[in-house]
């Protein structure tokens, strides 16, 4: 049986989520990457609530550069909104994606914005 890309990613995702879990004090920064957009959300896994979410979907500023610039914009925005809610420490969840390209630029932009992980 051939392993598909989505099946492989789901296995990696399960492996990561066994270890990574967010709390109200230290939420999980989850990244989702589609072909056109990128999404990030802070999740409290104990209560099962999304604290905040940011995407490049409706932001005109995000679409001025390439997709890596989109990810940087979303990373800066999520850091800015998290600081507004008093959150500085997060746990990074790459969601089964490799840590390079858009996922890496989002993470670095969030770190530059003041989030610690």
N, C-alpha and C positions, 0 to 999 in steps of 0.2 A: 504494500500500500504506500502510495506517495503521500508525503506530509505536505499539506498546503501551507501557504504563508499565514493564513488566519489561524489555523490550528496550532502552528508553531508559536505564534504570538500569544495565543491563549494559554499555552503551557508555560511559557516564560512569565506571563502575567500572574498565573496562580502561584508560581514559585516565589515571585516578588511579594505578593500580597500575604503570603504566610508570615513574612517577616515584618513588612511595613504596615503600620496602622497609625491612624491619627486620633488625637484627643482634642478637647476644646482648647487646651493650653498650647498644644503642638499639633496643629492639623496636618493632614496629608495634602500635599500639592500634587494633584493628579493632572497629567497632560494627555490630551487626545489630539491626534494628528490626522486630518483627512487630506485628500488630494489637493484641495483648494484652501482650506482654512486650518487654524490651530486654536485649540481651546485649553483653558487651564481652570481648575477649580480647587478651592480649599474645602476639605471634607473632614467632619468630625465623625469618625467611625463608631464611637461609643454610642452616640445618640442617633446616628444614621442621617445626619443633616449636612447639607451643603452650606457652608458659611458664606462663600462668595464665588462667583464665576465670572470669567472674562474670556472673550473670544475676539477673533479678528473678523467675525462675520459682518457686523454692522458698522464697524469703525472705518471711516474713510481714510483716516491717517495711516491705518495699517496697510492699506493697499497701494501706498506710494512707491514702495520698493519691491524687492523680490520676497520670496517666502521666508527667507532667513530674517529679513528685516521685519516681517510680520511677526515672527516669533519673538524678536527683541521687543517690539512694541507691546505684545501681550505680557511678556515677562515684567517689563517696567510697570505696566498698568496693574498687574496682580500684586506687585510689591507695594505700590502706592495705596491701593485699596486695603491691603492687609495692615499696613501701618496705620491707616485711618481707623481700623477696628482694634488696634492695639496688639496685633500679632506680629512677632518678630521671628520666632522659631517655627520651622515647618519640617516635615519629613517629605523628601522628594520621591514621587512615584512615577517612573518613566513609562509605566503602563505597557511593558512588553516591547517597547521600541528600543533600538540601540541608542546609546548616549553619544550621538554625534549629529551634526547638521542642525535641523530646526529644534530638536529637543535640547541639545546642548546650548544653543543660543538663547532659548527661553530661560533655561536654568541660570546661565551666566548673567542675563539681564535682571533676573529676579534677585540674584546675589548683589549685583551692583545697586539695585534699588533698596537694599537694606535687609532682605530676608536672610536668615542664617540656616543653612542645612549642609 
